[in-house]
């Protein structure tokens, strides 16, 4: 069984613009060797489109990285910039990563060449047919206040909003069922969405999301997960392999399956932060006034991070990938969710050198406040001592 899919023809990038030395050996422009990448993106620069080129990496990755090129390089040809950025990416990617990427491309090509879509209109992605009017209006206006007007923020950093029309949810559910049927009939071994879900499918593998993203979000992982009897029942406490996660319930009829959120944490603190432990500590230990305040602040912060969320078909949840969460048991029926893990290679590279995560990690924020409290208390003691007053 096979079918034709309308796709852009790929083309090979032309050789980059180069200079030559006296021996006739081609060399990169001198600026490519002497200039470093910018620390922050050039938000005023409009990057080139790298769509349609036969590349080892996502075209969006190159468009994103272009924002960090040194100013003198921005006037070079697209192929010169591509050559320079490709060298940087290859320098940081291992042979094993490139091999896995090549195998995955071959795996996807096998699916695309043999799977027959049931609803071809899904692949055209006509916005007005899939998204609710309020979401489309916010997208078209593209202003922060427009997005804020359609969103609720039940806890810091978790946003909910109406997104998908019922018809789209029905079509996508039907398409996923058709794909699973094809997998069963052909005995094709597919990759499941992640290591925690045994049921579901990677939508990217049968041409649902091509290259989507924005700003520094230059890659993604789009998939559906299934919960219910004879499927995954629940999902343990975890963080996602993403910078931003979009989670939309598609249906069907079900009970249970609530999401629970427990705050954003860095790698060091991902398993910390039990509010009851801090409450016990405050009860059992004789603490100084300042430390008591710190413990009470810890308790308040951790209780404020607690959120339980009930899924509604068509409604989306948007949150940081590092926001700890899990899914409670789906006690009856069949629940299917669409997820999009959006990733930023730039953010991940910069995070390797970052030491202070207090701008977003709740536990780091508490530790920073405690260091400040201790520092202020020490200075106060020194001042009292210098004035001949007893320390308290």
C-alpha positions in Angstrom: 0.0 0.0 0.0 1.4 3.4 -0.9 0.3 7.0 -1.6 1.6 10.3 -2.9 2.2 13.1 -0.5 2.7 16.7 -1.8 6.0 17.9 -0.4 8.5 20.6 -1.3 11.3 19.3 -3.3 14.6 19.4 -1.5 17.6 21.1 -3.0 21.3 21.0 -2.1 22.8 24.2 -0.8 25.3 25.8 -3.1 28.9 26.0 -1.9 29.5 28.9 0.4 31.2 32.1 -0.8 34.9 31.7 0.0 38.2 33.5 -0.5 41.3 31.7 -1.7 44.9 31.9 -0.5 47.9 32.1 -2.7 48.1 28.3 -3.1 44.6 28.1 -4.5 43.1 26.6 -1.3 39.6 27.8 -0.4 39.2 29.4 3.0 36.2 30.8 4.9 35.9 34.5 5.2 38.2 35.8 7.9 35.3 37.2 9.9 33.9 33.6 10.3 37.1 32.6 12.1 37.7 35.7 14.3 34.1 36.5 15.4 32.2 34.8 18.1 28.5 34.2 18.4 26.5 36.9 20.2 25.5 36.2 23.8 21.9 37.4 23.2 19.8 37.2 20.0 19.6 40.1 17.6 15.8 40.5 17.8 15.8 43.2 15.1 17.3 40.9 12.5 15.0 38.9 10.2 16.8 35.5 9.6 16.8 33.7 6.3 14.5 30.8 5.5 16.4 27.5 5.2 13.3 25.5 4.2 13.7 23.2 1.2 17.4 22.6 1.7 18.6 19.1 2.2 20.0 19.5 5.7 21.0 17.2 8.6 19.3 19.4 11.1 16.0 21.3 11.3 15.8 24.4 9.1 14.4 26.3 12.1 17.6 25.5 14.0 19.6 27.5 11.4 17.1 30.4 11.4 17.3 30.5 15.2 21.0 30.3 15.3 21.3 33.1 12.7 20.0 35.6 15.3 23.2 34.9 17.2 25.7 35.5 14.4 28.2 38.3 14.7 26.9 41.5 13.0 29.6 41.4 10.1 28.3 38.0 9.1 24.7 39.0 8.6 25.4 40.6 5.2 27.0 37.4 3.8 25.1 35.1 1.5 22.7 32.5 2.9 25.0 29.7 1.9 28.0 31.3 3.6 26.0 31.7 6.9 24.7 28.1 6.5 28.2 26.7 6.1 29.4 28.6 9.2 26.5 27.5 11.3 26.6 23.9 10.2 30.3 23.7 11.3 29.3 25.0 14.7 26.4 22.5 15.1 28.5 19.6 13.9 31.2 20.6 16.4 28.7 20.2 19.3 26.8 17.1 18.0 28.3 13.7 18.5 28.6 11.0 15.8 26.1 8.9 17.7 23.5 11.8 17.6 23.9 12.2 13.9 23.6 8.5 13.3 20.4 8.3 15.4 19.0 11.3 13.5 19.7 9.6 10.1 18.1 6.3 11.2 15.0 8.2 12.4 14.7 10.0 9.0 14.8 6.6 7.3 12.2 5.3 9.7 9.9 8.2 8.9 10.4 7.8 5.2 9.2 4.2 5.4 6.0 5.3 7.2 5.3 8.1 4.8 5.8 5.9 1.7 3.4 3.2 3.0 0.8 4.7 5.3 -2.4 5.9 3.6 -4.0 8.8 5.4 -7.7 8.6 6.2 -8.4 12.4 6.5 -6.1 14.2 4.1 -7.6 17.6 5.1 -5.8 17.2 8.4 -2.5 17.5 6.6 -3.4 20.8 5.0 -3.8 22.5 8.4 -6.4 25.1 7.5 -6.4 27.3 10.7 -10.1 28.4 10.5 -11.2 24.8 10.4 -9.2 23.6 13.4 -8.9 26.4 15.9 -11.6 28.1 17.9 -12.3 31.8 16.9 -10.9 33.3 20.1 -7.6 31.5 19.7 -7.3 32.5 16.0 -8.1 36.2 16.9 -5.2 36.2 19.5 -2.8 34.6 17.0 -3.7 37.1 14.3 -3.4 40.1 16.6 -0.1 38.7 18.0 -0.1 40.9 21.1 0.5 39.9 24.7 -2.7 41.4 25.9 -4.6 39.4 23.2 -3.2 36.2 24.5 -3.8 37.2 28.1 -7.4 37.9 27.3 -8.1 34.2 26.3 -5.9 32.6 29.0 -6.4 31.7 32.6 -3.3 31.2 34.9 -4.5 29.0 37.8 -1.0 28.8 39.2 2.2 30.6 38.3 3.4 29.5 34.9 0.5 27.2 33.9 -1.8 28.7 31.3 -5.1 27.2 30.1 -7.2 28.3 27.1 -9.7 27.0 24.5 -7.8 26.0 21.4 -9.2 23.2 19.1 -12.6 22.8 17.5 -14.6 19.6 18.2 -14.5 18.6 14.6 -10.7 18.7 14.5 -10.5 16.6 17.6 -12.8 14.0 16.0 -10.8 13.9 12.8 -7.5 13.6 14.6 -8.8 10.8 16.9 -10.1 9.0 13.8 -6.7 9.4 12.0 -4.8 8.0 15.0 -7.1 5.0 15.2 -6.5 4.4 11.5 -2.8 4.6 11.9 -2.9 2.2 14.8 -5.0 -0.2 12.7 -2.4 0.0 9.9 0.4 -0.7 12.4 -1.4 -3.8 13.7 -2.3 -5.1 10.2 1.2 -4.6 8.7 3.0 -5.6 11.9 5.1 -2.4 11.5 7.1 -1.8 14.6 6.7 1.9 15.6 8.4 4.1 18.1 6.2 5.2 21.0 6.1 8.8 22.2 8.5 8.5 25.1 9.9 6.1 27.7 6.9 6.6 30.0 4.1 6.0 27.6 3.5 2.5 26.1 0.4 3.7 24.0 0.2 6.5 21.6 1.9 7.6 18.4 4.4 10.2 17.3 2.5 12.5 14.9 5.7 13.8 13.4 6.3 10.4 11.9 3.3 10.5 9.7 3.6 14.1 8.5 1.5 16.1 11.0 3.8 18.8 12.1 6.5 19.8 9.7 8.7 22.5 11.2 6.9 24.6 13.7 8.3 26.9 16.4 9.2 30.5 16.9 11.9 32.7 18.4 14.5 30.2 19.8 12.2 27.2 19.8 13.8 25.5 16.9 12.7 21.8 17.2 9.7 19.9 18.6 8.3 16.5 19.3 4.6 16.1 18.5 2.6 13.0 19.7 -0.6 11.7 21.1 -0.9 9.6 24.3 -3.7 7.2 25.3 -5.1 6.4 28.7 -7.8 4.0 29.9 -8.5 0.3 30.4 -5.9 -1.9 28.5 -3.9 1.3 27.9 -1.7 3.5 30.0 -3.6 4.2 33.2 -1.6 7.0 34.8 1.7 8.9 34.5 4.1 9.3 37.3 5.6 12.5 38.6 8.1 13.9 36.1 9.4 16.8 34.0 9.3 16.9 30.2 12.2 16.9 27.7 11.1 20.3 26.5 11.4 24.0 27.2 7.7 24.5 26.6 4.9 21.9 26.6 1.5 22.2 25.0 -1.0 19.6 26.1 -4.5 19.5 24.6 -7.2 16.9 25.4 -8.8 15.4 22.3 -11.4 13.3 24.1 -13.2 10.9 24.3 -15.5 10.0 27.2 -13.5 9.3 30.4 -13.3 9.8 34.1 -10.3 10.7 36.2 -6.9 11.5 34.6 -6.4 14.8 36.3 -3.0 16.5 35.9 -1.3 17.6 39.0 1.5 20.3 39.1 4.0 20.9 41.8 6.3 23.8 40.8 9.2 24.4 38.5 12.6 23.0 39.5 16.2 22.8 38.1 18.0 19.5 37.8 19.4 19.8 41.3 16.0 20.3 43.0 13.7 18.3 40.7 12.9 15.8 43.6 12.7 18.3 46.4 10.0 20.4 48.0 7.5 18.5 50.2 5.5 21.1 52.1 4.5 18.6 54.8 8.2 18.0 55.5 8.8 21.7 56.1 5.7 21.9 58.3 7.0 19.0 60.4 10.4 20.8 60.7 8.8 23.9 61.9 6.8 22.0 64.5 9.6 19.9 65.9 12.6 22.2 65.9 13.2 25.3 68.1 14.0 27.8 65.4 15.1 31.4 65.5 12.5 34.0 64.4 14.3 34.6 61.1 14.6 30.9 60.3 10.9 30.4 61.3 9.9 33.1 58.8 12.0 31.3 56.2 10.3 27.9 56.9 6.9 29.5 56.8 7.7 31.1 53.4 8.8 27.7 52.2 5.5 26.2 53.2 3.5 29.0 51.6 5.5 28.8 48.4 5.1 25.0 48.1 1.4 25.0 48.9 0.9 27.8 46.3 2.6 25.5 43.7 0.0 22.8 44.1 -2.5 22.6 41.2 -4.9 19.9 40.1 -6.3 20.3 36.6 -9.2 18.4 35.0 -9.0 17.9 31.2 -11.7 19.3 28.9 -11.7 18.2 25.2 -10.4 21.1 23.0 -8.8 23.0 25.9 -5.0 23.4 26.1 -2.6 23.6 28.9 0.7 25.4 28.4 3.6 25.2 30.8 7.4 24.9 31.1 8.9 21.5 30.5 10.6 21.8 33.9 7.3 22.3 35.6 6.9 19.0 37.6 3.7 17.2 36.9 2.0 13.9 36.6 -1.4 12.3 35.5 -3.7 10.6 37.9 -5.4 7.3 37.0 -8.0 7.4 34.2 -10.6 5.3 36.1 -13.0 4.7 33.2 -13.4 5.4 29.5 -10.7 6.3 27.0 -8.7 9.6 27.1 -6.4 10.8 24.3 -4.2 13.9 24.5 -2.2 15.8 21.9 1.2 17.0 23.1 3.8 19.2 21.6 7.2 19.4 23.3 8.9 22.6 22.0 12.7 22.7 22.4 15.4 25.3 22.2 18.9 24.2 21.3 20.2 27.7 22.2 18.6 27.6 25.7 20.0 24.2 26.3 23.5 25.2 25.4 23.4 28.3 27.5 22.0 26.3 30.5 25.2 24.3 30.6 27.1 27.4 31.8 24.3 28.8 34.0 24.8 28.5 37.7 22.0 30.6 39.1 18.5 29.3 38.4 16.7 31.4 40.9 14.8 33.3 38.2 12.6 30.2 37.6 13.5 27.4 40.1 11.3 27.7 43.2 13.9 25.9 45.4 16.7 28.1 44.1 14.6 31.2 45.0 14.2 30.0 48.6 17.9 29.2 48.9 18.8 32.7 47.6 16.4 34.3 50.0 17.9 32.3 52.9 21.5 33.3 51.9 20.3 36.9 51.9 18.7 36.4 55.3 21.8 34.9 56.8 24.0 37.7 55.3 21.7 40.4 56.8 21.6 38.6 60.2 25.5 38.4 60.2 25.8 42.1 59.4 23.4 43.0 62.1 25.3 40.9 64.6 28.5 42.6 63.6 26.9 46.1 64.0 25.6 45.2 67.5 29.0 43.8 68.5 30.8 47.0 67.3 28.4 49.1 69.4 29.0 47.0 72.4 25.4 45.7 72.5 24.6 42.1 73.2 24.0 39.9 70.1 20.5 38.5 69.8 
